[in-house]
Amino acid sequence: MKLQWKSASLYSGAALGCLFAFSSAVQANDASIQSQVQPLPLTASQTAQNQFVTLTFHDVRDDVEKRGDRDVYAISTQNLGQFFAWMKREGWQPIRLQDVMQARLKKQQLPEKAVMLTFDDGALSSYSKVFPLLKAFQYPAVFAIPTSWINGNTKDAYEAYGVGNLMNWAQMREMQKSGLAEFVSHSDNLHHGILSNPQQNMEPAAISREYFPAQQRYENDSEFEQRIVADLKKSKQELDHQLGINSLAIFWPYGAVTPEIEEYARKAGLPMSFSLGNVVSLADSAQTYQRALIMDNPTPEQIHQNMDDFIHEARAPYKQRKSFIGFDLAELQAQTAQASDVKLGQLLDQVSSLKSNTLLLQTTVDRDGDGKIDALFFPNSKLPMQQDLLNRTVWQARTRIANRVYAELPMSLELEQGISLADLTADLLKNNSSLEGLVFNAGTHLDCALSQSVWSAACTAQVKQVMAIKERSKVQANYYSNISNDSQTALKMQLKGKQFEGLKPLLERALTASDFLYLELNSGQHPETFNGLVQALQHLSAEQKQRLIVSLDINPNMSSKDWKRYQQDYQTLRAASIQKIGINNYQLADGERVHQHLYSSLSLNGSPLTYRDPYPQGGKP
């Protein structure tokens, strides 16, 4: 089960992220509850003491179908009641927002098996179905309210729940007075999509710079900040006025939040922030906690199994299996947006049928082939924009075929052209916060480190320079990235020769400085390079192998013998416990041959029953 956008105007079809999420209460220096303080990192024992699971429900109905209900977010009254009974039997202890804040301020510790029950959107069932259960079990819960919905902005509310299915302020005041219900902001009017690119994609209003077609420009930083802060202030003021409370938290619509808008929430008087996603994406964030999105009317046993799986398995996204397809956005260029969209549709259809899960997009243009970057495929302040293609491609790949998307930038931009890669990364992520990660192509600048186990002083200095640029850029990327994603980075290298004694030392350094090393090679033309890599892999630990991505170059002139060699090479990589593999230089014209020869190597499809051949002549191997 996967995370999906709530609004049909934003989303259709594919999954976007993790179902279950795990939260850790963080520490802060003594401060007033409304002030923002940078907490200290937790020790392992403190994390164990203060961790909590947050479960996010929506509508609760008596007639929810066991499978295939019209609302995938709804849970039956019976299943919810049984889950409450299961929690009591198993010793899970529902907690309040105030408990989390007190743990954050180091004034108390959370109990073991702490769980926060949350209900989004202000559905009427929160009053008619959930509130009676809370009273019966004496459980506290948190309700996230989009205040404009309650005050008559009904378009999105009717789309989600139908006419007349929202609570009113009087009902919420009754719940609040019981001591069992806390109310938080779900924004005033950010629970919808806004126009986010010239191709008219609608993306989450809270993290997207709005595109203005009449002016052919994007919302600037000042306009964006003013819009978000004004909305959150309005929401908090309305909650506090109507319910007589001091609301503390924002539960972001769709879980869409970046560190940038965390700051705006604090300006609006909301020091606590909750998203959706994976706890690993919070490693550098002390403010936003993760929430688990309940879907498909699960039984108590199913909820518990997913909680258990997440707690024990999903803390390390670097262990996830990935299959990369490297693609140059230049191939999507066309004279009209419609023609470009036809090419994009072809790409997505081919990748979807292949059942790989990660696209790596080349975002730069070298017009004259001199090695110098001349233009980019996204709005930026450093170089001309060749065509505004990246945002559309990222969003369509995520929502239509459930692919993670990485963007590639060459380090030569800074090392050889003097353009700050950190500044360029900020420009990139401001308009593409849904990117899963970045790949920084180091070119030849790490070759000395890869070829020898003992580095010279000059080589050590070069490695430090590359890592410093990468780290500065990563800081900017994380600031503008959706926290609900894992936000990973990789350093890319083109393998040459056959000696890789420096791979292990480089990985040891990269474990603290980068998420992955992305190794690109052409094993067909240079089998000695592949064999040298396989030898080097024997000296790596299991965790170090998890930090590697190995991707093979393809070209239009490959023979049947070359394809067979690649099949064998991928098998060899799997046998060596490399779980992240891919191909480079994928072109639309290569789709059928890749499907025919490498489907079994690259596909993550676990069932032959869902195999689909998109090629009229038959591409199945």
C-alpha positions in Angstrom: 0.0 0.0 0.0 1.3 3.4 -0.9 0.7 7.1 -0.2 -1.7 8.8 -2.6 -2.8 12.4 -3.0 -6.2 13.1 -1.6 -7.5 15.4 -4.3 -8.4 14.0 -7.7 -7.6 17.3 -9.3 -4.0 16.8 -8.2 -3.5 13.1 -8.6 -4.7 10.1 -10.4 -3.5 6.5 -10.6 -0.1 6.0 -9.2 1.5 5.7 -5.7 3.9 8.4 -4.5 5.5 7.4 -1.2 5.5 5.3 1.9 2.3 4.3 3.7 3.6 4.1 7.1 5.8 6.6 8.9 7.5 6.8 12.2 8.0 9.8 14.4 10.6 10.7 17.0 10.0 13.3 19.5 13.0 15.7 19.4 14.7 17.8 22.1 15.0 21.5 22.3 16.6 24.0 24.6 14.2 25.6 27.1 12.1 28.1 25.3 8.5 29.3 25.2 6.2 26.9 23.4 5.6 29.2 20.5 9.3 29.9 19.9 11.5 27.9 17.6 14.7 26.3 18.8 17.1 24.1 17.0 17.1 20.8 19.0 20.2 18.7 19.8 20.5 15.3 18.1 19.2 12.4 20.0 21.3 9.5 21.3 20.1 6.0 20.5 18.7 5.5 24.0 16.9 8.8 23.9 15.4 8.0 20.5 14.1 4.7 21.8 12.5 6.4 24.8 10.8 9.2 22.8 9.8 7.5 19.5 6.1 7.4 18.6 4.0 6.2 15.7 1.5 8.6 14.2 -1.6 7.1 12.4 -3.6 9.3 10.1 -7.3 8.5 9.3 -9.8 10.3 7.3 -13.5 9.3 6.9 -15.1 6.7 9.1 -18.3 5.0 7.8 -20.4 2.0 8.7 -20.7 0.8 5.1 -17.1 0.8 3.9 -16.4 -2.1 1.5 -13.8 -4.6 2.5 -12.1 -4.0 -0.8 -12.5 -1.4 -3.6 -14.5 1.2 -1.6 -15.2 4.4 -3.4 -12.9 6.2 -0.9 -9.6 4.4 -0.4 -8.9 6.5 2.7 -12.1 5.5 4.6 -12.1 2.9 7.4 -15.1 1.2 8.7 -16.5 2.0 12.1 -16.1 -1.6 13.1 -12.5 -1.9 12.0 -11.6 1.3 13.9 -13.3 0.2 17.0 -11.5 -3.2 16.8 -8.2 -1.4 16.3 -8.8 0.7 19.5 -9.6 -2.5 21.4 -6.4 -4.1 20.0 -4.3 -1.1 21.2 -5.7 -1.4 24.7 -5.0 -5.1 24.8 -1.5 -4.7 23.4 -0.5 -1.8 25.7 -0.3 1.0 23.1 -0.7 4.3 24.7 -2.4 7.2 22.8 -0.6 10.5 23.4 -1.4 14.2 22.9 0.4 16.9 21.0 1.3 18.4 24.4 3.1 15.2 25.3 5.3 15.5 22.2 6.0 19.1 22.9 7.0 18.3 26.5 9.3 15.6 25.3 10.8 18.0 22.7 11.5 20.5 25.5 13.0 17.7 27.6 10.4 18.1 30.3 9.1 14.6 30.1 9.5 11.3 28.2 7.0 9.6 26.1 5.7 6.2 27.2 6.7 3.0 25.5 4.4 2.1 22.6 3.3 5.7 22.2 0.8 6.3 19.4 -0.8 9.5 18.1 -4.3 9.1 16.6 -5.0 11.8 14.0 -8.0 12.5 11.7 -7.8 14.8 8.7 -10.1 17.2 6.9 -12.9 17.8 9.5 -15.2 15.1 8.1 -18.6 14.8 9.9 -17.7 11.3 10.9 -15.0 12.7 13.2 -17.9 13.9 15.4 -20.6 11.2 14.7 -18.3 8.1 14.6 -14.9 8.8 16.0 -15.8 11.0 19.0 -18.1 8.3 20.6 -15.3 5.8 20.3 -12.8 8.1 21.9 -15.2 8.6 24.8 -15.7 4.8 25.1 -12.0 4.1 25.3 -11.0 7.4 26.9 -8.4 7.9 24.1 -7.2 11.4 23.0 -6.9 12.2 19.3 -5.9 15.1 17.1 -8.1 16.6 14.3 -6.6 18.5 11.4 -9.0 21.2 10.1 -8.8 23.0 6.7 -10.6 26.1 8.1 -11.8 27.5 4.8 -13.8 24.2 4.3 -15.7 24.7 7.5 -16.3 28.3 6.6 -18.0 27.6 3.3 -15.2 26.9 0.8 -16.9 23.7 -0.3 -15.6 22.9 -3.7 -12.7 20.7 -2.6 -14.6 19.5 0.5 -17.6 18.3 -1.6 -15.2 16.5 -4.0 -13.7 14.7 -1.0 -16.7 13.9 1.1 -19.9 15.0 -0.6 -22.4 17.7 0.5 -23.1 18.1 4.2 -20.4 15.8 5.5 -18.2 18.3 7.4 -18.3 19.1 11.1 -19.3 22.6 12.3 -17.7 24.8 14.9 -20.3 23.9 17.6 -19.5 20.2 17.2 -15.8 20.8 17.4 -16.2 23.0 20.5 -18.1 20.1 22.2 -15.3 17.7 21.3 -12.6 20.1 22.5 -14.3 20.6 25.9 -14.2 16.9 26.5 -10.5 17.0 26.8 -10.1 14.1 24.3 -9.9 16.2 21.1 -7.1 18.5 20.0 -7.4 20.6 16.9 -4.7 21.7 14.6 -4.3 23.5 11.2 -4.7 21.6 8.0 -4.1 25.1 6.4 -6.9 27.5 5.5 -6.9 27.1 1.8 -3.9 25.1 0.8 -5.7 21.7 0.5 -5.7 21.9 -3.3 -3.4 22.1 -6.3 -2.2 25.2 -8.1 -0.9 25.7 -11.6 2.8 24.8 -11.4 4.3 24.8 -14.9 3.4 26.0 -18.4 2.0 22.6 -19.3 -0.7 23.2 -16.6 0.1 20.6 -14.0 -1.7 21.1 -10.7 0.6 20.5 -7.8 0.4 20.9 -4.0 -0.3 24.6 -3.2 1.9 24.6 -0.1 5.2 23.8 -1.7 4.7 24.8 -5.4 5.7 28.2 -6.9 2.6 29.2 -8.8 2.9 29.6 -12.5 1.2 32.7 -14.0 0.4 32.0 -17.7 -0.6 35.5 -18.6 2.8 36.8 -17.4 4.7 33.7 -18.4 6.5 33.6 -15.0 6.6 31.8 -11.7 5.7 33.2 -8.3 8.9 34.8 -6.8 10.2 34.0 -3.4 8.6 37.0 -1.7 5.2 36.3 -3.2 5.4 32.6 -2.2 6.3 33.4 1.4 3.6 36.0 1.7 1.0 33.6 0.4 1.9 30.7 2.7 2.4 32.8 5.9 -0.9 34.6 5.3 -2.8 31.3 4.8 -1.4 29.7 8.0 -2.0 32.8 10.1 -5.6 32.9 9.0 -6.0 29.2 9.8 -4.5 29.6 13.3 -6.5 32.7 14.1 -9.7 31.0 13.1 -9.0 27.9 15.1 -8.0 29.8 18.2 -11.0 32.2 17.9 -13.7 29.5 17.3 -12.4 26.9 19.8 -10.8 29.1 22.4 -7.4 27.3 22.1 -3.8 28.1 21.3 -3.3 25.8 18.3 0.3 24.6 18.0 0.6 22.5 14.8 0.2 22.4 11.1 -0.6 19.0 9.5 0.4 19.7 5.9 -2.1 18.8 3.2 -0.9 15.8 1.2 2.1 15.7 3.6 3.7 18.3 1.3 6.3 20.3 3.3 9.8 21.6 2.9 12.2 23.1 5.5 11.5 26.4 3.7 7.8 26.4 4.6 8.5 25.0 8.1 10.1 28.4 8.7 6.9 30.1 7.4 4.8 28.0 9.7 6.9 29.2 12.7 6.4 32.8 11.5 2.6 32.1 11.6 2.8 30.8 15.2 2.7 27.1 14.5 5.9 25.5 16.0 4.9 21.8 15.3 4.8 20.4 11.8 3.6 17.0 10.6 4.1 15.5 7.1 3.9 12.0 5.6 6.7 9.8 4.5 9.8 8.0 5.8 11.7 8.9 9.0 15.0 8.8 7.3 14.0 12.0 5.4 13.9 13.7 8.9 17.5 13.0 9.7 18.4 16.6 9.3 15.1 18.1 10.4 14.0 18.6 14.0 10.7 20.2 13.2 8.5 18.0 11.0 7.3 14.6 12.3 6.1 11.8 10.1 2.6 10.5 9.8 1.2 7.1 8.6 -1.6 7.3 6.1 -4.3 4.6 6.7 -5.8 3.3 3.5 -7.9 0.4 2.1 -9.9 -0.2 5.3 -7.3 -2.3 7.1 -8.0 -4.7 9.9 -6.2 -4.3 13.2 -3.9 -7.1 12.3 -3.0 -5.4 9.0 -2.3 -2.0 10.7 -0.1 -3.7 13.2 1.8 -5.7 10.6 2.5 -2.5 8.6 3.6 -0.7 11.8 5.9 -3.5 12.6 7.3 -3.7 9.1 8.0 0.0 9.0 9.6 0.2 12.4 12.0 -2.6 11.7 12.6 -2.3 7.9 11.8 1.2 6.6 14.3 3.2 8.6 17.0 2.7 5.9 15.8 3.7 2.5 19.3 3.1 1.1 18.5 -0.6 1.3 15.6 -0.3 -1.1 16.0 -2.0 -4.5 16.2 0.5 -7.4 16.3 0.1 -11.1 17.5 3.3 -12.9 16.8 4.5 -16.4 19.0 7.3 -17.4 17.4 9.7 -19.9 18.3 13.0 -21.5 15.5 15.6 -21.4 16.8 16.9 -24.7 14.9 14.1 -26.5 11.6 15.6 -25.3 12.2 18.9 -27.0 9.7 19.9 -29.6 8.3 22.9 -31.4 5.0 22.8 -29.5 4.0 21.7 -26.0 1.7 19.1 -27.5 4.4 17.5 -29.5 6.7 17.4 -26.5 3.9 15.8 -24.5 3.5 13.1 -27.1 7.2 12.2 -26.6 6.8 12.3 -22.8 3.8 10.0 -23.0 5.9 7.6 -25.1 8.7 7.6 -22.5 6.3 7.0 -19.6 4.6 4.2 -21.4 7.9 2.5 -22.2 9.3 2.9 -18.6 6.0 1.8 -17.1 5.9 -1.4 -19.1 9.5 -2.1 -18.2 8.5 -1.9 -14.5 11.7 -0.1 -13.4 11.2 2.4 -10.5 13.6 5.3 -10.9 14.3 7.8 -13.7 17.5 9.8 -13.8 17.0 12.9 -15.9 19.9 14.8 -17.6 18.9 18.4 -17.1 21.7 20.3 -19.0 22.6 21.2 -22.6 26.0 21.3 -24.2 24.9 22.9 -27.6 28.3 22.7 -29.4 29.8 19.6 -27.7 32.7 21.5 -26.2 32.1 20.1 -22.7 30.7 23.4 -21.5 27.1 23.6 -20.3 25.2 26.2 -22.2 21.6 25.9 -21.0 19.2 24.1 -18.6 15.8 22.5 -18.7 14.4 24.4 -15.7 14.0 28.0 -14.6 17.2 29.3 -13.0 19.3 32.5 -12.4 22.6 31.2 -13.8 22.1 30.0 -17.4 19.5 30.3 -20.2 16.6 27.9 -20.0 16.5 25.7 -23.1 12.9 24.6 -22.5 10.8 24.3 -19.4 10.6 20.5 -19.3 11.8 19.2 -16.0 8.9 20.0 -13.7 6.3 18.5 -16.1 8.4 15.3 -16.5 9.0 14.9 -12.8 5.4 15.3 -11.9 4.0 13.0 -14.6 6.6 10.3 -13.8 5.7 10.4 -10.2 1.9 10.5 -10.5 1.3 8.5 -13.7 3.9 5.6 -13.3 5.0 5.9 -9.7 8.6 6.4 -10.6 11.1 8.1 -8.3 12.9 10.8 -10.2 16.5 12.0 -9.8 18.0 15.0 -11.6 21.6 15.1 -12.8 23.9 18.1 -12.6 27.6 18.1 -13.6 30.2 19.4 -11.0 32.0 20.9 -14.0 29.5 23.8 -13.7 31.4 25.0 -10.6 34.8 23.4 -11.0 35.3 24.5 -14.6 32.7 27.2 -15.3 32.6 29.0 -12.0 28.9 28.7 -11.4 27.9 28.0 -7.8 26.4 24.5 -7.9 24.6 25.2 -4.5 22.9 28.2 -6.0 21.9 26.3 -9.0 20.6 23.4 -6.9 18.4 25.9 -5.0 16.9 27.1 -8.3 16.3 23.5 -9.3 14.5 22.4 -6.2 12.4 25.5 -5.8 10.4 24.4 -8.8 10.9 20.7 -8.4 10.4 19.9 -4.7 9.0 16.4 -5.7 12.4 15.2 -6.9 13.6 12.1 -5.0 17.2 13.1 -5.2 20.1 14.5 -7.1 23.1 13.0 -8.9 26.2 15.1 -9.1 28.4 14.0 -11.9 32.0 14.3 -10.7 33.5 13.8 -14.2 37.2 12.9 -13.9 37.7 14.7 -10.6 37.5 11.6 -8.5 39.5 9.3 -10.8 42.7 9.5 -8.8 40.8 8.4 -5.6 39.2 5.5 -7.3 42.3 4.0 -8.9 44.5 3.9 -5.8 44.0 2.9 -2.1 46.5 5.5 -0.8 45.8 9.0 -2.0 48.4 11.6 -2.6 48.1 15.0 -1.0 46.8 16.5 -4.3 44.3 13.7 -4.7 43.1 14.1 -1.1 42.6 17.8 -1.7 40.6 17.1 -4.9 38.4 14.7 -3.1 37.7 17.2 -0.3 36.9 19.9 -2.9 34.3 17.6 -4.6 32.8 16.6 -1.3 32.5 20.2 -0.1 30.7 21.3 -3.3 28.4 18.3 -3.0 27.6 19.0 0.7 26.9 22.7 0.1 24.6 21.7 -2.8 22.9 19.1 -0.6 22.1 21.6 2.0 20.3 23.7 -0.6 18.5 20.7 -2.0 17.3 19.6 1.4 15.9 23.0 2.2 13.6 23.0 -0.8 12.8 19.3 -0.9 9.6 17.7 0.1 10.3 16.2 3.5 7.9 13.3 2.8 10.4 12.1 0.2 13.7 10.5 1.1 15.8 13.3 -0.6 19.0 11.3 -1.5 22.1 12.2 -3.4 24.7 10.4 -5.4 28.2 11.2 -6.8 28.5 9.9 -10.4 31.7 8.5 -11.9 32.6 7.1 -15.3 34.7 3.9 -14.7 37.8 3.5 -16.8 40.7 1.0 -16.6 40.6 -2.0 -14.4 42.2 -1.0 -11.1 39.7 0.2 -8.4 41.7 -0.2 -5.2 40.3 3.1 -4.0 36.6 2.1 -4.2 36.5 1.0 -0.6 38.2 4.1 0.8 36.1 6.3 -1.3 32.9 4.6 -0.1 34.0 4.9 3.5 34.3 8.7 2.9 31.1 8.8 0.9 29.1 7.1 3.6 29.4 10.4 5.6 29.5 12.8 2.7 27.1 11.3 0.1 24.2 8.9 0.0 25.4 6.8 -3.0 28.2 6.4 -5.5 26.8 6.0 -9.0 29.2 4.0 -11.2 28.7 4.2 -14.9 30.6 1.9 -17.4 30.4 0.2 -20.8 31.0 -3.4 -20.1 30.5 -4.4 -23.7 33.3 -2.3 -25.0 35.5 -2.6 -21.9 35.0 -6.0 -20.2 38.2 -5.5 -18.3 36.6 -2.5 -16.5 33.6 -4.6 -15.5 35.8 -7.5 -14.3 38.0 -5.0 -12.3 34.8 -3.7 -10.6 33.6 -7.2 -9.7 37.0 -7.9 -8.1 36.7 -4.6 -6.1 33.2 -5.5 -4.9 34.6 -8.6 -3.1 36.3 -6.3 -0.6 33.2 -4.3 0.3 30.8 -4.8 3.3 27.1 -5.5 2.7 26.3 -1.9 3.7 28.9 -0.4 1.4 27.4 -2.4 -1.5 24.0 -0.9 -0.7 25.6 2.5 -1.3 26.5 1.6 -4.9 24.5 2.2 -8.1 26.0 0.4 -11.1 24.7 1.5 -14.5 25.7 0.2 -17.9 25.9 2.3 -21.1 23.8 1.3 -24.1 24.0 2.5 -27.7 22.1 2.1 -31.0 24.9 -0.2 -32.4 24.7 -3.0 -29.8 24.7 -6.5 -31.3 22.9 -9.5 -29.9 26.2 -10.6 -28.4 26.4 -7.3 -26.6 22.9 -7.6 -25.2 23.6 -11.1 -24.0 26.8 -9.9 -22.3 24.7 -7.3 -20.5 22.3 -9.9 -19.3 25.2 -11.9 -17.8 26.7 -8.7 -16.3 23.5 -7.9 -14.5 23.3 -11.4 -13.1 26.9 -11.0 -11.9 26.0 -7.8 -10.2 23.0 -9.4 -8.5 25.1 -12.3 -7.3 27.5 -9.7 -5.8 24.6 -8.2 -3.8 24.3 -5.0 -5.9 20.6 -4.1 -5.5 20.7 -0.8 -7.5 21.4 -1.1 -11.2 20.5 0.7 -14.3 21.1 1.7 -17.9 22.5 5.0 -19.2 21.8 6.8 -22.5 18.2 5.4 -22.9 16.5 6.8 -26.0 12.9 6.4 -27.1 14.1 4.4 -30.1 15.9 1.9 -27.8 12.7 1.0 -25.9 11.8 -2.1 -27.8 15.3 -3.6 -27.8 15.8 -2.8 -24.1 12.4 -4.4 -23.3 13.3 -7.5 -25.4 16.8 -8.0 -24.0 16.8 -6.5 -20.5 13.3 -6.8 -19.1 14.2 -9.7 -16.8 17.4 -7.8 -15.7 15.9 -4.4 -15.0 12.2 -5.1 -14.2 11.0 -5.0 -10.6 7.8 -6.7 -11.6 7.1 -9.5 -9.2 4.3 -11.1 -11.0 4.2 -12.4 -14.6 0.4 -11.9 -14.5 1.0 -8.1 -14.8 3.4 -8.3 -17.6 2.6 -5.9 -20.5 4.3 -5.7 -23.9 3.8 -2.2 -25.4 5.5 -3.0 -28.7 3.3 -4.2 -31.7 6.0 -6.6 -32.9 6.5 -8.1 -29.5 9.3 -7.2 -27.2 9.0 -9.9 -24.6 12.2 -11.9 -24.1 
